[in-house]
């Protein structure tokens, strides 16, 4: 028991030391601040956004960024178009905020369920038990990696989406539940399933490799000798000591997940209208005519997307520096 307590204390001190080193890195702090600001704007989009994301103003179609200065503070926030309007007269700033919210929801669902829950649990089981369980999990994961991710998404979208839509329509017709289709529930569910499907295997492989090394340690042998159960060893002793690479992998994977979600919407298999999406906004503003005449339609979603992906990647590099023992 003494060995286990010492090991756990050591793991906690390592984590706290690594976090202190992280907050001494200016780039990491800046990235954390930028990500926090952007995601807070997305979370509070219903409060922050001056318009409804589907509200159309036919008198302000493709209007350049404007600031109403003649009606006081209230008019400045409710009559201005900080990032201009699109071809339907909708406020671009408002739609960017709601697009951030969609990206936030989908990437966190995809990363937490696929990258953490499924990937970590399968990696722990594969590395600790070995044998047939290891072979089964790894072979299933390899099957998913053989299929191109975009093709897998198309297959999932083509097979799941029509059936889920029929089920949701039946639920709305035969119960008091309403608004599931208009809320984008179907798109959220389908895209989340697609992200989870090819998001778990990399984390599982990483955790498996850590567990294969850690399970031969002396403190694990001592835990077995005093009768600690398999699941107790896995979750109380192995998992805490494998947290560092998991944190690094999840952080670096968030940037990729953001890019995948936006790409799916851009090619038309992600979030669909009327819900706004950064990918759709980039697609709508990504032609020569728009770039020449209404560049603001691309500017706001492009800058936000670039900041999110760059910040997550730089934060992942900083995490790797502070948690990787070879860099000390």
C-alpha positions as CSV (number, residue, x, y, z in Angstrom):
1,X,0.0,0.0,0.0
2,X,2.9,2.4,0.8
3,X,4.3,1.9,-2.7
4,X,1.0,2.7,-4.3
5,X,0.5,5.9,-2.2
6,X,4.0,7.1,-3.1
7,X,3.3,6.4,-6.7
8,X,0.0,8.3,-6.7
9,X,1.6,11.2,-4.9
10,X,4.4,11.2,-7.4
11,X,1.9,11.2,-10.2
12,X,0.0,14.2,-8.7
13,X,3.1,16.2,-8.2
14,X,4.2,15.5,-11.7
15,X,0.9,16.7,-13.0
16,X,1.0,19.9,-10.9
17,X,4.6,20.6,-11.9
18,X,3.7,20.1,-15.5
19,X,0.8,22.5,-15.2
20,X,3.0,25.1,-13.6
21,X,5.5,24.8,-16.4
22,X,2.7,25.2,-18.9
23,X,1.4,28.4,-17.4
24,X,5.0,29.8,-17.6
25,X,4.9,29.5,-21.4
26,X,3.5,32.7,-22.9
27,X,2.4,31.0,-26.1
28,X,0.4,28.4,-24.2
29,X,-1.3,31.1,-22.0
30,X,-2.2,33.2,-25.1
31,X,-3.6,30.1,-26.8
32,X,-5.7,29.2,-23.8
33,X,-7.0,32.7,-23.5
34,X,-7.9,32.9,-27.3
35,X,-9.6,29.4,-27.1
36,X,-11.5,30.4,-24.0
37,X,-12.7,33.7,-25.5
38,X,-13.9,32.1,-28.8
39,X,-15.6,29.2,-27.1
40,X,-17.3,31.5,-24.5
41,X,-18.7,33.6,-27.4
42,X,-20.0,30.4,-28.9
43,X,-21.5,29.1,-25.7
44,X,-23.3,32.4,-25.0
45,X,-24.2,33.0,-28.7
46,X,-27.9,33.4,-27.8
47,X,-27.0,36.2,-25.5
48,X,-24.1,37.8,-27.3
49,X,-25.4,37.7,-30.9
50,X,-27.4,40.9,-31.8
51,X,-29.6,39.1,-34.3
52,X,-31.2,35.7,-34.8
53,X,-29.0,33.5,-37.0
54,X,-31.8,33.1,-39.6
55,X,-33.1,36.7,-39.5
56,X,-33.0,38.2,-43.0
57,X,-32.8,41.9,-43.8
58,X,-33.5,42.4,-47.5
59,X,-32.5,46.1,-47.3
60,X,-28.9,45.1,-46.2
61,X,-28.0,42.2,-48.6
62,X,-24.2,41.9,-48.9
63,X,-23.7,45.0,-46.9
64,X,-20.1,45.7,-45.8
65,X,-19.2,45.9,-42.1
66,X,-21.1,48.8,-40.6
67,X,-21.4,50.5,-37.2
68,X,-24.5,52.4,-36.2
69,X,-23.4,55.4,-34.2
70,X,-26.6,57.5,-34.1
71,X,-28.9,55.6,-31.8
72,X,-26.8,55.2,-28.6
73,X,-25.3,52.1,-27.1
74,X,-28.4,49.9,-27.7
75,X,-28.6,50.9,-31.4
76,X,-24.8,50.3,-31.8
77,X,-25.2,46.7,-30.8
78,X,-28.6,46.0,-32.3
79,X,-28.4,47.9,-35.6
80,X,-24.7,47.5,-36.6
81,X,-23.3,44.6,-38.7
82,X,-19.8,44.2,-37.3
83,X,-18.8,41.6,-39.9
84,X,-21.2,42.6,-42.7
85,X,-24.1,40.6,-44.1
86,X,-24.3,37.7,-46.5
87,X,-26.2,37.2,-49.7
88,X,-29.5,36.7,-47.8
89,X,-29.1,39.7,-45.6
90,X,-28.1,37.7,-42.5
91,X,-25.7,39.1,-40.0
92,X,-22.3,37.4,-40.5
93,X,-21.1,38.1,-37.0
94,X,-24.2,36.4,-35.5
95,X,-23.8,33.4,-37.8
96,X,-20.1,33.0,-36.9
97,X,-21.0,32.9,-33.2
98,X,-23.5,30.1,-33.8
99,X,-21.0,28.4,-36.1
100,X,-18.5,28.4,-33.2
101,X,-21.2,26.9,-31.0
102,X,-21.8,24.1,-33.5
103,X,-18.1,23.4,-33.8
104,X,-17.7,23.4,-30.0
105,X,-20.5,20.9,-29.5
106,X,-19.4,18.5,-32.2
107,X,-15.7,18.5,-31.6
108,X,-16.1,18.0,-27.8
109,X,-18.6,15.2,-28.3
110,X,-16.3,13.6,-30.9
111,X,-13.2,14.0,-28.8
112,X,-14.6,13.2,-25.4
113,X,-16.6,10.1,-26.4
114,X,-14.2,8.9,-29.1
115,X,-10.9,10.1,-28.0
116,X,-11.3,9.7,-24.3
117,X,-14.1,7.3,-23.2
118,X,-13.9,4.8,-26.0
119,X,-10.2,5.2,-26.9
120,X,-9.0,5.2,-23.3
121,X,-11.2,2.3,-22.2
122,X,-10.3,0.1,-25.2
123,X,-6.6,1.0,-24.8
124,X,-6.6,0.1,-21.1
125,X,-8.3,-3.2,-21.8
126,X,-6.1,-4.0,-24.8
127,X,-2.8,-3.3,-23.1
128,X,-3.7,-4.9,-19.7
129,X,-5.5,-8.1,-20.7
130,X,-3.7,-8.7,-24.0
131,X,-4.4,-12.0,-25.8
132,X,-7.7,-12.3,-27.7
133,X,-9.1,-9.0,-26.3
134,X,-6.0,-7.1,-27.5
135,X,-6.2,-8.8,-31.0
136,X,-9.9,-8.1,-31.3
137,X,-9.7,-4.4,-30.4
138,X,-6.6,-3.7,-32.5
139,X,-8.0,-5.6,-35.6
140,X,-11.3,-3.7,-35.4
141,X,-9.4,-0.4,-35.1
142,X,-7.3,-1.4,-38.1
143,X,-10.4,-2.0,-40.2
144,X,-11.6,1.5,-39.4
145,X,-8.2,3.0,-40.4
146,X,-8.1,1.0,-43.7
147,X,-11.4,2.7,-44.8
148,X,-10.7,6.4,-45.8
149,X,-12.2,8.6,-43.2
150,X,-14.2,10.7,-45.7
151,X,-15.6,7.6,-47.3
152,X,-16.6,6.3,-43.9
153,X,-18.4,9.5,-43.1
154,X,-20.3,9.3,-46.4
155,X,-21.3,5.8,-45.7
156,X,-22.5,6.7,-42.2
157,X,-24.3,9.7,-43.5
158,X,-26.0,7.8,-46.3
159,X,-27.1,4.9,-44.1
160,X,-28.0,6.6,-40.8
161,X,-29.3,10.0,-41.7
162,X,-32.5,9.0,-43.6
163,X,-33.4,6.4,-40.9
164,X,-32.8,8.8,-38.0
165,X,-34.8,11.5,-39.8
166,X,-37.8,9.1,-40.1
167,X,-37.5,8.2,-36.5
168,X,-37.4,11.8,-35.4
169,X,-40.4,12.7,-37.5
170,X,-42.3,9.8,-36.0
171,X,-41.3,11.0,-32.5
172,X,-42.5,14.6,-33.2
173,X,-45.8,13.4,-34.7
174,X,-46.6,11.0,-31.8
175,X,-45.4,12.9,-28.8
176,X,-45.2,16.4,-27.3
177,X,-41.5,16.7,-28.3
178,X,-41.1,19.3,-31.0
179,X,-38.3,21.1,-32.8
180,X,-35.8,18.3,-33.0
181,X,-35.4,18.7,-36.8
182,X,-35.2,22.4,-36.8
183,X,-32.6,22.3,-33.9
184,X,-30.2,20.3,-36.0
185,X,-30.4,17.3,-33.8
186,X,-30.1,14.9,-36.7
187,X,-27.0,16.5,-38.1
188,X,-25.4,16.7,-34.6
189,X,-26.0,13.0,-34.1
190,X,-24.8,11.8,-37.5
191,X,-21.6,13.9,-37.5
192,X,-20.9,12.9,-33.9
193,X,-21.1,9.2,-34.8
194,X,-18.8,9.8,-37.8
195,X,-16.2,11.7,-35.7
196,X,-16.3,9.0,-33.0
197,X,-16.0,6.2,-35.5
198,X,-12.5,7.2,-36.6
199,X,-11.4,9.2,-33.5
200,X,-10.9,6.5,-31.0
201,X,-8.2,4.2,-32.5
202,X,-5.3,6.6,-32.2
203,X,-5.9,7.2,-28.5
204,X,-6.4,3.5,-27.9
205,X,-3.1,2.6,-29.5
206,X,-1.3,5.3,-27.4
207,X,-2.9,4.1,-24.2
208,X,-2.2,0.5,-25.0
209,X,1.5,1.2,-25.5
210,X,1.7,3.0,-22.2
211,X,-0.1,0.2,-20.4
212,X,2.1,-2.5,-21.9
213,X,5.1,-0.7,-20.3
214,X,3.5,0.3,-17.0
215,X,1.9,-3.1,-16.2
216,X,5.4,-4.6,-15.8
217,X,6.4,-2.1,-13.1
218,X,7.1,-3.2,-9.5
219,X,4.2,-1.3,-8.0
220,X,1.8,-3.2,-10.2
221,X,3.3,-6.5,-9.1
222,X,2.9,-5.4,-5.5
223,X,-0.8,-4.5,-6.2
224,X,-1.4,-7.9,-7.6
225,X,0.3,-9.6,-4.7
226,X,-1.9,-7.9,-2.1
227,X,-5.0,-8.9,-4.0
228,X,-6.1,-5.7,-5.9
229,X,-8.6,-6.5,-8.6
230,X,-7.9,-6.1,-12.3
231,X,-10.2,-3.1,-12.6
232,X,-8.7,-1.6,-9.5
233,X,-5.2,-1.9,-10.9
234,X,-6.4,-0.5,-14.3
235,X,-8.3,2.6,-13.0
236,X,-6.4,3.3,-9.7
237,X,-2.8,2.6,-10.7
238,X,-2.3,2.4,-14.5
239,X,-4.7,5.1,-15.7
240,X,-3.3,7.9,-13.5
241,X,0.2,7.2,-14.6
242,X,-0.8,7.3,-18.3
243,X,-2.6,10.7,-18.1
244,X,0.3,12.8,-19.4
245,X,0.3,11.4,-23.0
246,X,-3.5,11.3,-23.0
247,X,-3.7,15.0,-22.2
248,X,-1.2,15.8,-24.9
249,X,-2.9,13.6,-27.5
250,X,-6.4,15.1,-26.7
251,X,-5.1,18.6,-26.9
252,X,-3.3,18.1,-30.2
253,X,-6.3,16.2,-31.6
254,X,-8.7,19.0,-30.9
255,X,-7.2,21.1,-33.7
256,X,-7.6,18.2,-36.1
257,X,-11.2,17.6,-34.9
258,X,-12.1,21.2,-35.5
259,X,-10.7,21.0,-39.0
260,X,-12.6,17.7,-39.7
261,X,-15.9,19.1,-38.5
262,X,-15.5,22.3,-40.6
263,X,-14.5,20.2,-43.7
264,X,-17.5,17.9,-43.3
265,X,-19.8,21.0,-43.4
266,X,-17.9,22.5,-46.3
267,X,-18.4,19.4,-48.5
268,X,-22.1,19.2,-47.5
269,X,-22.3,16.2,-45.1
270,X,-22.0,18.1,-41.8
271,X,-24.3,20.7,-40.3
272,X,-26.9,21.7,-42.8
273,X,-29.1,24.9,-43.1
274,X,-30.8,26.6,-41.5
275,X,-28.2,26.0,-38.7
276,X,-25.1,28.1,-39.4
277,X,-21.8,26.4,-39.8
278,X,-18.3,27.7,-40.3
279,X,-17.7,25.2,-43.0
280,X,-20.7,26.3,-44.9
281,X,-19.9,29.9,-44.5
282,X,-16.4,29.3,-45.9
283,X,-17.9,27.4,-48.8
284,X,-20.3,30.2,-49.6
285,X,-17.6,32.8,-49.5
286,X,-14.9,30.7,-51.2
287,X,-15.4,31.8,-54.8
288,X,-13.6,34.5,-56.9
289,X,-16.7,36.7,-57.2
290,X,-17.2,36.9,-53.4
291,X,-13.5,37.4,-52.8
292,X,-13.4,40.3,-55.2
293,X,-16.7,42.0,-54.2
294,X,-17.7,40.9,-50.7
295,X,-14.5,39.6,-48.9
296,X,-16.0,40.2,-45.5
297,X,-18.2,37.1,-46.0
298,X,-15.1,35.0,-45.9
299,X,-13.0,37.1,-43.6
300,X,-14.8,36.5,-40.2
301,X,-15.3,32.7,-40.4
302,X,-11.9,32.3,-42.0
303,X,-10.1,34.2,-39.2
304,X,-12.0,32.4,-36.4
305,X,-11.3,29.0,-38.0
306,X,-7.6,29.8,-38.4
307,X,-7.3,31.1,-34.8
308,X,-9.0,28.0,-33.3
309,X,-6.9,25.5,-35.3
310,X,-3.6,27.4,-34.8
311,X,-4.3,27.8,-31.0
312,X,-5.1,24.2,-30.5
313,X,-2.0,23.1,-32.4
314,X,0.4,25.5,-30.6
315,X,-1.2,24.5,-27.2
316,X,-0.6,20.8,-28.1
317,X,3.0,21.5,-28.8
318,X,3.4,23.3,-25.5
319,X,1.6,20.4,-23.7
320,X,4.0,18.0,-25.3
321,X,7.0,20.1,-24.1
322,X,5.8,20.2,-20.5
323,X,4.5,16.6,-20.1
324,X,7.2,14.8,-22.1
325,X,10.0,13.8,-19.7
326,X,12.6,13.8,-22.5
327,X,12.2,17.6,-23.0
328,X,13.1,18.5,-19.4
